[in-house]
Amino acid sequence: MADVVDERTHARAERSVSRRTFVRGCAAAAAGAAAVLPAWPLHAGEPLTGAAAQPAAATASVAAAREPVVGFRMDRPYLDPTGLAEPYVPPAGTRSGEALAALSEHEFLSRHPYG
Amino acid sequence: MVDFSKDPTARGFYAPERFESSVFDCEVSGEIPRSMNGAFVRVGTEWLYPPRFPDDAIFNADGFAGMFRFKNGVVDFTGRWVRTARWENDTAAQRQLYGYYRNPFTDDPSIREQTIAQPYLRTLANTNIIAHAGKLFAMKEDGPPYELDPRTLATRGPMTFGGKYRSQTFSAHPKIDPLSGEMICYGYEATGLASNDIYLYTVDKAGEVTREVRFKAPYVSMIHDIALTQRHIVFPVFAFTTSLERLKAGKVHWAWDARLPTYVGILPRDGGAADVRWFKGPTRSIVHTFNARTEGSKVVLESPVTETNPFPFFPPDPGHADPASARHGTNIRRHTFELDSRGEGYTEEILHAQSINGLGRIDDRYISLPNRYAYSGFTDPARPFDVARAGNLRGRVTNCYGRFDLHTGATSAYFAGVTHSLNEPVFVPRSPGSPEGDGYLIGVANNLAEMRSELVIADAANLAAGDVARVILPFRLGAQVHGNWIPEDRLAFA
């Protein structure tokens, strides 16, 4: 009898993990990833394409010794080829995932019956 | 196939949206003032296809117009591409054909010959949107304006003003005289790439070109904005410059050259090319103006002014950078030009030392007339910011609107929220006859945590009280450059 109860509990726990824990896990993983990513996380080491890769077409003040960074100015990100800008690090994770992670199992299933 | 993975700025809140939208009876918090009938129209940048070069200027994205239509306390929203010739060509090719910002030499070989010969065909109409003579049009300073249907924002096509507007380019900041209803507009680089020709036009309130003046700038420069008085037109020429050699070398259009002086041209409104008087001063950036007025023999200009390059995506060439003595930050300054003087100098005063973001506005009913209040967004680093939910932008986003009293030096501020970044504010009078400053300050706030945009409405005389109302969109809006309030009686909205 005890084995049966344990199996049911385990089964329910597995279903719960597949939904809520997944959402929680996504949010936590994204936050953790953002914390350890370098300031230039998106294309570090990748060459710029097209004319931007050619010295004649590159913006004149480019300092070749630095990697470009995504800076932030005028309420927008921009690519700073000098690498001197303060890097922009977007918030971690998907906001919708964060909101779902705060729901109870009952609330989650009530609002999102198909996951 | 569309692939934005090579554009590292197209991420998170700033990822392209690329869809047109209609939202009926938008979600609202608070209560929309019943007196606000008309539309807040805005235009900005949205990439249809990824840029050819990832370090291109943000001003090189396609024009996307938005309209918040206010009627009896209800707000509808419409968002549409400005379908320029360039947008149509890219759509047909299913890829980005156009190269660096205002540099046709970097275009796809399939179009390059034509765009070099006719660079105005590259315009994106992404910078400003205004109404005049019953027409709504979006514009950018490198080509003709594009007329839009005020009911749907559908693109009607480029405007020619009956063939009487002959400049290849049209300003992003024409000025409408509130007394005469005339539009004063102009084009710089009027005869082609890197030319220093300026063509100035008067368009009457019926939309007819009534006057043209052609003259030359001291050097080719970004003349993004002008100022108007009842007697004069004021043209700032400053240190963003270009040349055909630069463009042929494949660079972005503008370079900041801190060696260049500022020139300010003053032309009597009834004068000709020979009547332009150029004043000369130290290196400044005067991208936008607040207003100007003529007082006897003096012309007074009030503007957001920077001593250094305000745009990192238009960097200096080697050896032309700002000196260490130049002060960073933009603040509100007054320049006074004595027309009876023999010298070429002028005076400069700092009216508000506080740093602002450079997108300055006034109550547009006072354009060319004496006025008291200036409005601008600014960054208040002392305000709270939720870094965990909105990114490492503490002290880096425009989180406040300010009302700056040009007479007393007083400042009042509106704070948008701990996860918000504000676009340019616009003043809306409470009623057509209300005094200056009596009305609302409105603008789009991007909620970086909730991934949506909100139009905030605050009482301009009581900014510290916060919102009167917010119109909440269920999605992000692309970057706005400029917007304007169009009263109900100015356009055929229905």
Interface residues (C-beta under 8 A of the other chain):
Chain A: W40 L42 H43 L48 T49 G50 A51 A52 Q54 A56 A57 A58 T59 A60 S61 P68 V70 G71 F72 R73 M74 D75 R76 P77 Y78 L79 D80 P81 T82 A85 E86 P87 Y88 V89 P90 P91 A92 R95 S96 E98
Chain B: K6 D7 P8 T9 R11 G12 F13 Y14 R52 F53 P54 D55 A57 I58 G99 Y100 T106 A249 G250 K251 V252 A255 F311 P312 F313 P315 P316 D317 P318 A321 N357 G358 V387 A388 R389 A390 G391 N392 L393 R396 V397 T398 S421 L422 N423 N446 L448 A449 E450 M451 A479
